[in-house]
């Protein structure tokens, strides 16, 4: 909802409050102000001028030479607007003026003729083109004839206005009108509300002599009023009305249409004007449409109707879609003389259904959908009649034709001061609650500390005590509520152990350069059995199929995260994203039933895919592509972070490279795998060399021991010794590392592999693996002979265990 500050001042005395201050107060009271926008910049030295003469430029076919009276002088101005003419009153930027956007106006010569200023269009004055009246969209703006010459255009064009954009929630339909906002602001500022003039001087003729109203669908249309206004003159609406409509985001059209739109924004009550002479009947019949019936709406589109839609007819054919859009056959046009004005209450669900079927959402339909004030429907019609008589010269006939079965009763809510304070933790007095109710304009009676409140029908959101409690709390001030916790055994919430671990894993993976992704939990026939982890495949899972899938690509609940992650990698590779590192934490769905009788088991897993360059430092000329050991290092880092030991065992997995795949185990239990995607599968999915990992997080969480542990910082120095073993190629370097750690304990604190060599100077079938050993004693400084003794012991035992010898 766009709220003009200047328009709002017509109903509430805002005093000197700034738009920013008012926005803060409205937001604190419960309706968020999303932004503040000013109508246009405030141009300097731009005034109303009178075009005393307008002649052809002597040297240009498309330019006019104008003499313009600006009050204190007459300026010669050259203008290229197609609609400029003698006798007009226009916006003139005098020499020295500065327009929005920074344009400075100077005396210039155009085709050899001097021009002393500029006749401006609304676009040049900073107005948004989509809200500019159609007759001024392609030329200069022309002021009404009675506009004073020489007066600044700023107040005349509402250029000093600020617009508040309100985010109105569905339950606050009252705030979708200027009057609704006025009641809200008046309550906040403790001011009075000035209501619009609804007085009408009726003619002796009766509207019922010209039109009758019959409603077949009482449930969808409990109230319908038809007002008759004769002898209207179609012309531009008054300037102030055009200004307010543009500020509210509505394009002015003509006085009749503008008045219906103005009342819509003012009262929140949609109205519709028919050309009575084109209506073709003396009867209005409101009924459900017939299946297959058609009508042409105001947008010149033929609509095929169904029985679910409500239509306004002339007894024979539809003339409007109720609450949504009028028909082209009865549209108000420049030659309209007699106006039939509709003010009605339509069922919100019916209007919403019509909007869904037609796609015709409008300001009117939005308000009917959310609900209008039943006590404001006829008043809105009277307000429009008042304006039509005043600004269109119309004669309003007496006795509007009506159908009325509308419930206008008000709801009653009982509020006890003690209950309010108990809920809010406050000490609000009876007097303060009474003052708040008065500010809200809620009539009430009081019995001791109990208030019986009559809720006005404009506030459809208030039905029970809790609703009134919210009203009292927000008017009292949310920032005044005390910071207290409820009494009892309740405690503050927190993250579960699993949630904390998931966050820890997320932080680790993102910290080393992986990006979290989210893929569909649904997959297709080609991917459902792809890249299953061995421990999942051993269970012979039966894919869980959807009964009514949206598409063939989303047919099954997934058994692995990897296929959809790889599809995402392929998608991004095709768009020139060459270096990709994705991971996802999500569930797979495992079932052993062909026909489900119970929910499938959800298993939480962590999976990732990496391709391209892992390190790229152009300045140092360092480039490292992703390989098996990058993925292995990621898993090892995660294992170290969680203090859950994971071992790697060479294995084969369907869809994976047979020589670059390892099974992951915690103890003896398989928990996933890592490795390179098989080149054939990679080619099929349009992937480069890609490495993946897939881990059962539930087993990891089970093995995780949440114990606070620390190691004191060593006081004594460490000693590093390197050793290279010549061993058979079949011997696993990792097995030797683990053996060294076990036999070297407790003095050997760390063992790492730093070199592997195969080639010249080594016997056939042998390889050299070099290890670095870190010796340290937390209690003393180690001596060389102690280190040497343990070193020799390690060499001897490794040689005996793995048939190795030390490389010289």
C-alpha positions as a printed Julia matrix, in Angstrom:
808×3 Matrix{Float64}:
   0.0     0.0     0.0
   1.45    3.37   -1.09
   0.52    6.15    1.34
   0.93    9.8     0.34
   1.87   12.01    3.27
   0.09   15.01    1.75
  -3.06   12.96    1.13
  -2.91   11.55    4.66
  -2.82   15.11    6.06
  -6.39   15.58    4.73
  -7.61   13.2     7.45
  -5.05   13.5    10.27
  -3.09   16.47   11.59
   0.49   15.23   11.19
   2.06   18.43   12.47
   5.79   18.71   11.8
   6.53   14.98   11.88
   8.94   13.87    9.15
   8.25   10.91    6.85
  11.11    9.02    8.51
   9.74    9.62   12.01
   6.23    8.58   10.99
   7.57    5.48    9.25
   9.38    4.45   12.43
   6.25    4.89   14.54
   4.06    2.92   12.11
   6.61    0.09   11.95
   6.85   -0.07   15.74
   3.07   -0.36   15.94
   3.03   -3.5    13.8
   2.73   -2.5    10.11
   6.15   -2.51    8.49
   7.1     0.47    6.33
   9.29   -1.05    3.63
  10.53    2.23    2.21
  10.07    5.96    1.71
  10.06    7.48   -1.74
   9.65   11.1    -2.76
   7.29   11.91   -5.64
   9.94   13.84   -7.56
  12.86   16.1    -6.94
  12.14   19.71   -5.93
  13.19   21.71   -8.97
  14.41   25.23   -8.45
  12.88   28.16  -10.3
  10.12   26.22  -12.13
   6.8    28.08  -12.31
   3.44   28.13  -14.1
   3.57   30.01  -17.39
   0.9    31.16  -19.83
   1.59   30.56  -23.54
   0.62   33.96  -24.96
   1.58   32.98  -28.51
   2.82   29.9   -30.31
   4.25   30.14  -33.83
   6.31   27.95  -36.14
  10.07   28.18  -35.69
  11.46   29.95  -38.78
  14.25   27.39  -39.26
  12.79   24.09  -37.97
   9.63   22.17  -38.88
   9.24   20.4   -35.54
   9.93   23.33  -33.21
   7.56   26.06  -32.01
   8.5    29.6   -31.01
   6.48   30.55  -27.91
   6.05   33.71  -25.91
   5.36   32.62  -22.34
   4.14   34.87  -19.52
   5.64   33.69  -16.21
   4.14   36.42  -14.03
   7.03   38.84  -13.64
   8.22   38.68  -17.26
   7.53   37.18  -20.67
  10.06   34.65  -21.93
  10.74   33.58  -25.5
  11.0    29.78  -25.41
  11.48   27.27  -28.19
   9.54   24.04  -27.58
   9.49   20.75  -29.49
   6.48   19.17  -27.73
   3.76   18.12  -30.22
   0.92   19.3   -27.95
   2.09   22.84  -27.13
  -0.41   25.54  -28.18
  -1.46   29.1   -27.53
  -3.58   29.68  -24.43
  -2.14   26.83  -22.37
  -0.77   27.02  -18.86
   2.41   25.03  -18.61
   5.38   24.28  -16.35
   8.27   26.6   -17.24
  11.86   26.18  -16.1
  13.3    29.71  -16.13
  16.99   30.35  -16.91
  19.02   29.23  -13.9
  16.54   26.49  -12.95
  17.85   23.08  -11.91
  15.67   20.08  -12.8
  15.68   16.66  -11.09
  18.71   14.76  -12.33
  20.88   17.87  -12.25
  19.91   19.44  -15.61
  20.62   23.19  -15.57
  18.54   25.51  -17.77
  20.41   28.25  -19.58
  19.75   30.8   -22.29
  20.61   29.12  -25.6
  20.17   29.5   -29.36
  18.28   26.81  -31.21
  18.59   26.97  -35.02
  19.64   30.6   -34.76
  16.8    31.74  -32.48
  17.24   32.56  -28.78
  15.4    30.41  -26.18
  15.14   31.64  -22.58
  13.96   28.62  -20.62
  12.17   25.33  -21.11
   8.54   24.2   -21.17
   8.62   20.95  -19.2
   6.95   17.58  -19.4
   6.22   15.58  -16.25
   9.03   13.17  -17.14
  11.47   16.08  -17.17
  10.19   17.08  -13.75
  11.04   13.64  -12.37
   7.72   11.77  -12.49
   7.59    8.04  -13.22
   6.33    7.62  -16.77
   3.98    4.72  -15.96
   1.82    6.95  -13.72
   1.64   10.0   -16.0
  -1.81   10.76  -17.53
  -2.13    9.49  -21.07
  -2.73   12.93  -22.56
   0.57   14.16  -21.07
   2.65   11.04  -21.69
   4.06   12.18  -25.03
   4.25   15.89  -24.51
   4.19   18.72  -22.01
   1.82   18.83  -19.04
  -1.02   21.34  -19.28
  -2.4    22.9   -16.09
  -6.12   23.68  -15.59
  -7.23   27.09  -16.83
  -7.68   28.55  -13.32
  -4.08   27.85  -12.26
  -2.31   31.08  -11.14
   0.49   32.22  -13.45
   3.92   32.57  -11.84
   3.18   30.15   -8.97
   5.74   27.46   -8.15
   4.85   24.06   -9.62
   6.04   22.17   -6.51
   2.78   22.33   -4.48
   0.6    22.28   -7.61
   2.11   18.97   -8.76
   2.45   17.53   -5.26
   6.24   17.42   -5.72
   6.85   18.04   -2.03
   5.1    14.76   -1.16
   6.66   11.65    0.37
   5.27    8.16   -0.2
   5.37    5.49    2.5
   5.27    1.92    1.2
   3.43   -0.25    3.74
   3.8    -4.03    3.83
   0.2    -4.82    4.73
  -0.32   -8.35    6.01
  -3.36  -10.38    4.94
  -5.2    -9.87    8.24
  -4.97   -6.05    8.1
  -7.18   -5.36    5.1
  -8.25   -2.12    6.8
  -4.8    -0.68    6.03
  -5.42   -1.03    2.29
  -7.21    2.31    2.31
  -6.21    5.87    3.14
  -8.94    6.03    5.8
  -7.71    2.79    7.34
  -4.18    4.18    7.52
  -5.59    7.44    8.88
  -7.27    5.58   11.78
  -3.98    3.77   12.43
  -1.85    6.93   12.36
  -4.4     8.87   14.44
  -4.24    6.14   17.1
  -0.43    6.22   17.08
  -0.23   10.01   17.34
  -3.37   10.34   19.5
  -5.03   12.66   16.99
  -8.56   13.04   15.64
  -9.68   11.67   12.26
 -11.41   14.0     9.79
 -13.77   11.95    7.61
 -14.45   12.82    3.94
 -17.55   14.73    2.83
 -20.29   12.3     1.74
 -23.1    14.84    1.43
 -25.15   14.63   -1.76
 -27.8    16.98   -3.09
 -30.23   14.51   -4.65
 -32.5    15.39   -7.54
 -36.23   14.79   -7.37
 -35.97   11.99   -9.9
 -35.41    8.51   -8.49
 -32.75    6.05   -9.58
 -35.27    3.24   -9.19
 -37.2     4.69  -12.15
 -34.18    3.95  -14.35
 -32.73    0.75  -12.89
 -33.65   -2.21  -10.7
 -31.34   -4.66   -8.91
 -31.89   -8.42   -8.61
 -29.38  -10.83   -7.09
 -29.63  -14.58   -7.65
 -26.41  -15.5    -5.83
 -27.22  -14.12   -2.37
 -24.32  -15.99   -0.76
 -21.76  -14.37   -3.07
 -23.29  -10.91   -3.24
 -25.24   -9.92   -0.1
 -25.3    -6.2    -1.0
 -25.55   -4.35   -4.3
 -26.36   -0.66   -4.77
 -26.82    1.07   -8.14
 -26.56    4.88   -8.1
 -27.7     6.93  -11.08
 -25.83   10.13  -12.06
 -27.14   12.0   -15.09
 -25.62   14.61  -17.4
 -21.97   14.15  -16.45
 -19.2    15.88  -18.4
 -16.18   13.7   -19.17
 -13.02   15.75  -18.71
  -9.75   15.59  -16.79
 -10.14   15.21  -13.05
  -8.97   18.05  -10.8
  -5.22   18.42  -10.49
  -5.12   17.55   -6.8
  -6.92   14.26   -7.48
  -4.54   13.39  -10.32
  -1.61   14.12   -7.99
  -2.91   11.82   -5.25
  -3.68    9.03   -7.71
  -0.19    9.19   -9.19
   1.25    9.16   -5.68
  -0.76    5.98   -4.99
   0.55    4.36   -8.18
  -2.61    4.86  -10.27
  -2.6     6.5   -13.7
  -5.23    9.24  -14.1
  -7.64    8.71  -17.04
 -10.71   10.99  -16.81
 -12.81   12.47  -14.04
 -15.35    9.62  -13.8
 -12.82    6.78  -13.78
 -10.46    8.78  -11.55
 -13.21    9.35   -8.99
 -13.96    5.62   -8.72
 -10.23    4.93   -8.33
  -9.84    7.75   -5.82
 -12.66    6.4    -3.64
 -11.2     2.91   -3.97
  -7.9     4.13   -2.51
  -9.64    6.4     0.01
 -12.24    3.97    1.4
 -10.78    0.62    0.34
 -14.12   -0.05   -1.36
 -14.04   -0.89   -5.08
 -16.64    0.82   -7.28
 -17.47    0.43  -10.94
 -18.99    2.97  -13.36
 -21.12    1.8   -16.3
 -22.23    3.94  -19.23
 -25.98    3.71  -18.58
 -26.94    4.37  -22.21
 -24.69    1.49  -23.37
 -25.81   -0.82  -20.55
 -28.8    -1.8   -22.65
 -31.33   -2.53  -19.91
 -33.18   -1.2   -16.9
 -32.32   -4.27  -14.89
 -29.13   -5.35  -13.14
 -29.06   -9.09  -12.53
 -26.21  -10.56  -10.49
 -25.85  -14.31  -11.05
 -23.39  -17.12  -11.51
 -22.09  -17.38  -15.06
 -23.25  -20.18  -17.3
 -20.73  -22.76  -18.49
 -19.31  -21.69  -21.85
 -20.77  -18.17  -21.63
 -18.41  -15.5   -22.98
 -17.82  -11.78  -22.47
 -15.27   -9.2   -23.58
 -13.6    -7.42  -20.67
 -12.17   -3.88  -20.6
  -8.79   -5.17  -21.82
 -10.55   -6.28  -25.06
 -10.01   -9.96  -24.26
 -12.81  -12.48  -24.73
 -13.3   -14.52  -21.56
 -14.89  -17.94  -21.43
 -16.84  -18.26  -18.2
 -17.83  -21.09  -15.88
 -20.48  -21.55  -13.19
 -17.85  -20.8   -10.52
 -17.67  -17.15  -11.59
 -20.0   -14.34  -10.55
 -21.1   -11.86  -13.21
 -23.06   -8.61  -13.39
 -25.53   -8.74  -16.26
 -28.13   -6.49  -17.86
 -30.55   -9.38  -17.6
 -29.4   -10.86  -20.89
 -25.59  -10.75  -21.16
 -22.65  -10.23  -18.76
 -21.44   -6.67  -18.41
 -18.79   -7.22  -15.71
 -16.85   -9.91  -13.84
 -17.95   -9.22  -10.26
 -15.18   -7.52   -8.29
 -12.57   -8.05  -10.99
 -13.13   -6.14  -14.24
 -15.9    -4.48  -16.2
 -17.06   -5.35  -19.68
 -16.16   -3.47  -22.85
 -19.84   -3.28  -23.85
 -20.68   -0.76  -21.09
 -17.37    1.09  -20.67
 -17.35    4.79  -19.79
 -15.95    6.8   -22.72
 -15.53   10.41  -23.8
 -19.14   10.62  -24.95
 -20.7     9.22  -21.77
 -23.53   11.33  -20.36
 -25.26    9.12  -17.82
 -23.34    6.99  -15.31
 -24.6     3.91  -13.51
 -22.43    3.52  -10.41
 -22.01    0.16   -8.69
 -21.17   -0.15   -4.98
 -21.3    -3.79   -3.9
 -20.05   -6.37   -1.42
 -18.7    -9.51   -3.12
 -17.54  -12.71   -1.46
 -13.73  -12.78   -1.26
 -13.41  -16.47   -2.12
 -15.52  -16.02   -5.25
 -13.42  -13.08   -6.41
 -10.19  -15.0    -5.7
 -11.46  -17.91   -7.77
 -12.25  -15.61  -10.7
  -8.79  -14.03  -10.44
  -7.13  -17.46  -10.56
  -9.13  -18.46  -13.61
  -8.59  -15.24  -15.55
  -5.25  -13.94  -14.21
  -6.89  -10.52  -13.83
  -5.54   -9.27  -10.51
  -6.26   -5.62   -9.72
  -6.47   -3.16   -6.84
 -10.2    -3.9    -6.65
  -9.93   -7.68   -6.6
  -7.17   -7.55   -3.98
  -9.43   -5.66   -1.59
 -12.43   -7.91   -2.15
 -10.23  -10.97   -1.6
  -8.94   -9.65    1.73
 -12.35   -8.32    2.78
 -13.96   -4.89    2.72
 -15.8    -3.05    5.49
 -19.55   -3.82    5.16
 -20.41   -0.5     6.84
 -18.42    1.44    4.26
 -19.87    0.04    1.02
 -22.78    2.44    0.6
 -20.8     5.32    2.1
 -18.18    4.87   -0.62
 -20.93    5.11   -3.22
 -22.21    8.32   -1.65
 -18.69    9.75   -1.55
 -18.3     9.03   -5.26
 -21.68   10.64   -5.99
 -20.55   13.75   -4.07
 -17.38   13.96   -6.19
 -19.19   13.23   -9.47
 -21.62   16.05   -8.79
 -18.79   18.41   -7.89
 -16.18   17.56  -10.54
 -18.21   16.04  -13.37
 -21.28   18.28  -13.11
 -23.54   15.27  -12.66
 -27.03   15.18  -11.22
 -27.43   12.45   -8.61
 -30.85   10.8    -8.58
 -32.5     9.9    -5.28
 -33.21    6.4    -3.94
 -30.39    4.21   -5.24
 -31.58    0.78   -6.35
 -30.43   -1.73   -3.72
 -30.35   -5.38   -2.79
 -29.44   -5.72    0.88
 -28.9    -8.87    2.95
 -25.53   -7.74    4.32
 -24.53   -8.51    7.89
 -23.17   -5.28    9.4
 -23.05   -6.44   13.02
 -20.0    -5.7    15.14
 -18.13   -8.3    17.18
 -17.83   -7.95   20.94
 -14.64   -8.82   22.81
 -14.24   -8.83   26.6
 -10.9    -7.67   28.0
  -9.87   -7.81   31.66
  -6.97   -5.66   32.85
  -5.63   -8.47   35.02
  -5.58  -10.88   32.08
  -3.78   -8.32   29.91
  -1.04   -7.78   32.49
  -0.72  -11.49   33.13
  -0.11  -12.18   29.44
   2.17   -9.2    28.77
   4.05   -9.16   32.07
   3.12   -5.49   32.48
   1.38   -3.23   35.0
  -0.94   -1.38   32.62
  -3.71    0.43   34.46
  -7.43    0.55   33.65
  -7.02    4.17   32.61
  -4.25    3.33   30.15
  -6.29    0.55   28.53
  -9.28    2.9    28.27
  -7.09    5.54   26.63
  -5.75    3.01   24.13
  -9.28    1.93   23.19
 -10.29    5.56   22.7
  -7.27    6.18   20.46
  -8.26    3.13   18.4
 -11.83    4.45   18.13
 -13.2     1.25   19.69
 -16.4     1.95   21.66
 -16.52    0.11   25.0
 -18.34   -0.22   28.3
 -16.47   -0.79   31.57
 -17.43   -2.85   34.6
 -14.71   -2.58   37.2
 -11.53   -3.72   35.43
 -13.41   -5.54   32.64
 -13.88   -3.83   29.27
 -16.55   -4.94   26.81
 -15.31   -3.68   23.46
 -17.41   -3.18   20.35
 -15.02   -3.86   17.46
 -15.76   -1.71   14.37
 -16.4    -3.69   11.2
 -13.41   -2.04    9.55
 -11.23   -4.2    11.83
 -12.15   -7.66   10.57
  -8.99   -9.11   12.13
 -10.21   -8.71   15.73
 -12.45  -11.51   17.0
 -11.06  -12.87   20.29
  -9.28  -11.72   23.44
  -5.83  -12.44   21.99
  -6.56  -10.1    19.08
  -7.45   -7.29   21.45
  -4.39   -8.12   23.56
  -2.21   -7.53   20.5
  -3.9    -4.18   19.86
  -3.26   -3.07   23.43
   0.35   -4.29   23.34
   1.25   -2.53   20.1
  -0.42    0.75   21.11
   1.21    0.55   24.53
   4.53   -0.01   22.77
   6.35   -3.27   22.17
   9.55   -1.52   23.25
   7.97   -0.86   26.67
   7.25   -4.51   27.41
   9.5    -5.76   30.25
  12.28   -8.25   29.61
  11.0   -11.14   31.7
  11.05  -14.91   31.27
   7.97  -17.0    32.0
   7.92  -18.49   35.5
   8.26  -22.26   35.91
  10.64  -24.97   34.87
  11.05  -23.85   31.26
  14.51  -23.22   29.92
  16.06  -21.39   27.02
  16.23  -23.3    23.77
  19.4   -24.41   22.07
  20.82  -26.51   19.28
  20.81  -30.28   19.55
  24.09  -32.17   19.4
  23.32  -33.19   15.82
  22.59  -29.59   14.79
  25.85  -28.44   16.36
  27.79  -31.14   14.53
  26.15  -30.25   11.21
  27.12  -26.6    11.72
  30.66  -27.66   12.6
  30.89  -29.72    9.4
  29.43  -26.87    7.34
  31.96  -24.41    8.74
  34.86  -26.8     8.06
  33.89  -27.57    4.46
  33.1   -23.96    3.61
  36.31  -22.86    5.29
  38.45  -25.06    3.0
  36.69  -23.76   -0.12
  33.66  -25.97   -0.79
  30.29  -24.45   -1.62
  27.08  -25.85   -0.15
  24.42  -26.83   -2.65
  20.83  -28.04   -2.45
  19.52  -30.56   -4.95
  16.14  -32.23   -5.39
  15.34  -35.2    -3.18
  13.65  -36.66   -6.25
  15.38  -38.31   -9.19
  14.68  -40.37  -12.32
  15.09  -43.9   -13.7
  18.61  -43.27  -15.03
  20.02  -41.97  -11.73
  18.15  -43.88   -9.02
  20.71  -46.76   -8.81
  23.74  -44.65   -9.71
  26.75  -44.33   -7.35
  25.2   -46.11   -4.38
  27.5   -46.42   -1.39
  28.45  -50.11   -0.84
  26.82  -50.33    2.61
  23.57  -48.93    1.1
  23.72  -51.29   -1.88
  24.16  -54.3     0.43
  20.68  -53.62    1.82
  19.14  -54.19   -1.65
  17.03  -51.02   -1.34
  13.79  -50.74   -3.26
  13.35  -47.27   -4.84
  10.4   -45.36   -3.38
   8.26  -44.18   -6.29
   5.83  -41.24   -6.16
   2.22  -42.07   -7.01
   1.74  -38.86   -9.01
   5.15  -37.42   -9.97
   5.2   -33.91  -11.44
   7.6   -35.13  -14.14
   9.64  -38.19  -15.13
  12.77  -36.46  -13.82
  11.28  -36.35  -10.32
   9.87  -39.85  -10.03
  11.77  -41.52   -7.15
  13.05  -40.58   -3.71
  16.84  -40.63   -4.03
  19.14  -43.38   -2.75
  22.29  -41.28   -3.19
  23.07  -37.57   -3.13
  25.81  -37.84   -5.75
  23.83  -38.17   -9.04
  22.0   -34.86   -8.57
  25.17  -33.11   -7.34
  27.02  -34.32  -10.45
  24.12  -33.1   -12.61
  24.55  -29.67  -11.01
  28.32  -29.82  -11.67
  27.64  -30.71  -15.32
  25.15  -27.82  -15.63
  27.73  -25.32  -14.38
  30.59  -26.75  -16.45
  28.43  -26.16  -19.53
  28.31  -22.51  -18.5
  32.07  -22.02  -18.31
  32.45  -22.57  -14.57
  35.56  -24.74  -14.72
  36.61  -25.01  -11.05
  33.81  -26.46   -8.95
  33.73  -27.77   -5.38
  30.24  -28.66   -4.11
  28.95  -30.49   -1.06
  25.52  -31.28    0.33
  24.14  -32.58    3.61
  20.84  -34.32    3.01
  18.76  -37.44    3.38
  18.49  -40.56    1.27
  15.42  -42.76    1.53
  15.86  -46.51    2.01
  13.05  -49.05    1.86
  12.85  -52.83    1.39
   9.18  -52.91    0.35
   7.78  -53.02   -3.16
   4.51  -51.61   -1.84
   5.03  -49.28    1.05
   3.29  -50.1     4.32
   5.56  -47.9     6.42
   7.66  -44.8     5.95
  11.04  -45.35    4.27
  14.09  -44.93    6.48
  15.74  -41.54    6.1
  19.52  -41.66    6.37
  21.52  -38.44    6.72
  24.55  -38.34    4.44
  27.31  -35.94    3.41
  28.38  -35.98   -0.24
  30.5   -33.78   -2.44
  32.0   -33.43   -5.9
  35.16  -31.53   -6.93
  36.62  -30.86  -10.38
  39.07  -28.49  -12.04
  41.84  -26.68  -10.18
  42.17  -26.94   -6.41
  45.03  -24.41   -6.16
  45.53  -21.56   -8.62
  48.06  -18.86   -7.7
  48.99  -17.04  -10.94
  51.51  -14.74   -9.25
  53.46  -17.65   -7.77
  52.73  -19.68  -10.93
  51.38  -22.46   -8.75
  48.58  -24.62  -10.11
  47.3   -27.89   -8.63
  44.47  -29.88  -10.13
  42.05  -31.84   -8.01
  43.13  -35.46   -7.49
  42.35  -38.4    -5.25
  44.52  -37.08   -2.44
  42.67  -33.76   -2.26
  39.42  -35.6    -1.53
  41.2   -37.98    0.85
  42.69  -34.97    2.66
  39.25  -33.39    3.05
  37.9   -36.56    4.68
  41.0   -36.87    6.88
  40.6   -33.24    7.97
  36.96  -33.85    8.85
  37.94  -37.0    10.74
  40.52  -35.07   12.74
  38.07  -32.23   13.43
  35.46  -34.6    14.87
  38.01  -36.92   16.49
  36.38  -39.87   14.7
  39.11  -42.13   13.21
  38.35  -43.15    9.62
  40.34  -45.73    7.68
  40.67  -46.05    3.9
  40.49  -49.4     2.09
  40.95  -49.89   -1.63
  37.71  -51.16   -3.14
  35.52  -51.14   -6.23
  32.25  -49.21   -6.48
  29.92  -49.23   -9.5
  30.38  -46.02  -11.45
  33.77  -45.25   -9.89
  37.34  -45.57  -11.26
  38.54  -49.1   -10.28
  42.04  -47.96   -9.27
  41.16  -44.66   -7.6
  38.39  -45.58   -5.16
  38.54  -46.27   -1.43
  35.98  -47.55    1.04
  35.65  -45.58    4.28
  35.36  -47.41    7.58
  34.92  -46.45   11.21
  36.37  -49.43   13.0
  35.09  -52.33   10.93
  31.87  -50.64    9.83
  31.68  -49.23    6.24
  30.44  -45.63    6.25
  30.94  -44.46    2.65
  33.51  -44.1    -0.11
  35.73  -41.62   -1.96
  37.35  -41.61   -5.38
  37.2   -40.6    -9.02
  34.04  -40.88  -11.12
  34.57  -43.52  -13.8
  35.66  -41.88  -17.1
  32.81  -43.55  -18.99
  30.2   -42.17  -16.57
  31.94  -38.78  -16.58
  31.75  -38.67  -20.38
  28.08  -39.65  -20.29
  27.3   -36.8   -17.85
  29.53  -34.27  -19.69
  31.97  -34.06  -16.79
  35.71  -33.53  -16.66
  37.9   -35.55  -14.28
  35.75  -35.4   -11.14
  36.33  -36.7    -7.61
  33.58  -37.4    -5.09
  32.98  -38.45   -1.51
  29.9   -39.92    0.17
  29.69  -40.42    3.95
  26.99  -41.8     6.27
  26.74  -38.96    8.8
  24.53  -40.93   11.15
  27.37  -43.43   11.74
  29.8   -40.54   12.18
  27.52  -38.91   14.76
  27.15  -42.23   16.58
  30.93  -42.6    16.78
  31.44  -39.01   17.85
  32.28  -38.71   21.53
  31.3   -35.33   22.92
  34.07  -34.97   25.46
  35.96  -31.84   26.22
  39.64  -32.75   25.82
  42.86  -30.84   25.5
  46.56  -31.48   25.29
  48.95  -29.24   27.12
  51.41  -27.3    25.02
  54.73  -29.23   25.01
  57.44  -27.65   27.14
  60.25  -29.68   25.61
  61.66  -29.69   22.07
  60.85  -32.31   19.47
  63.17  -34.24   17.14
  62.35  -35.18   13.54
  63.87  -38.19   11.78
  63.23  -39.23    8.17
  63.32  -42.76    6.9
  62.74  -44.33    3.46
  61.72  -47.99    3.13
  62.1   -50.1     0.0
  59.01  -52.31   -0.15
  56.97  -54.39   -2.56
  54.56  -52.38   -4.7
  51.67  -54.37   -3.26
  52.41  -53.15    0.29
  50.1   -50.28    1.28
  52.0   -47.22    2.43
  49.17  -46.37    4.82
  49.43  -49.76    6.54
  53.15  -49.15    7.18
  52.33  -45.67    8.55
  49.78  -47.09   10.98
  52.27  -49.77   12.09
  54.99  -47.17   12.74
  52.55  -45.14   14.89
  51.68  -48.23   16.96
  55.23  -49.5    17.56
  56.7   -46.04   17.98
  54.26  -44.94   20.72
  54.45  -43.09   23.02
  57.54  -41.2    21.84
  56.46  -41.0    18.17
  53.79  -38.32   18.14
  53.28  -37.93   14.38
  54.09  -39.86   11.21
  53.58  -38.56    7.69
  54.46  -39.72    4.19
  56.35  -37.13    2.18
  57.7   -39.02   -0.85
  56.91  -42.05   -3.0
  59.34  -43.11   -5.73
  59.27  -45.82   -8.39
  61.71  -46.11  -11.27
  65.43  -46.27  -11.93
  67.84  -47.67   -9.37
  65.09  -49.71   -7.73
  64.59  -53.44   -8.19
  61.64  -54.56  -10.3
  58.35  -54.65   -8.36
  59.68  -52.36   -5.62
  58.89  -48.8    -4.52
  60.44  -46.35   -2.07
  58.21  -44.65    0.5
  59.7   -41.96    2.73
  58.29  -41.2     6.17
  58.9   -38.3     8.55
  58.74  -39.22   12.28
  58.24  -36.66   15.04
  59.66  -37.74   18.44
  58.7   -35.9    21.62
  58.44  -36.55   25.35
  56.06  -34.24   27.29
  58.01  -34.76   30.52
  61.62  -34.18   29.47
  64.07  -33.3    26.72
  64.87  -36.35   24.61
  68.47  -37.43   24.19
  69.92  -38.56   20.88
  70.59  -42.09   22.1
  66.94  -42.5    23.2
  65.7   -41.41   19.8
  68.26  -43.58   18.04
  67.27  -46.62   20.07
  63.56  -46.19   19.27
  64.4   -45.42   15.63
  66.33  -48.67   15.23
  63.55  -50.6    16.93
  60.99  -49.19   14.46
  63.2   -50.05   11.46
  63.74  -53.58   12.69
  60.07  -54.25   13.34
  58.89  -52.73   10.03
  61.46  -54.74    8.07
  60.34  -57.9     9.79
  56.61  -57.19    9.4
  56.57  -56.02    5.75
  59.77  -57.55    4.33
  61.27  -54.1     3.69
  64.69  -52.56    4.0
  65.95  -49.02    4.46
  66.95  -47.14    1.35
  70.56  -45.94    1.61
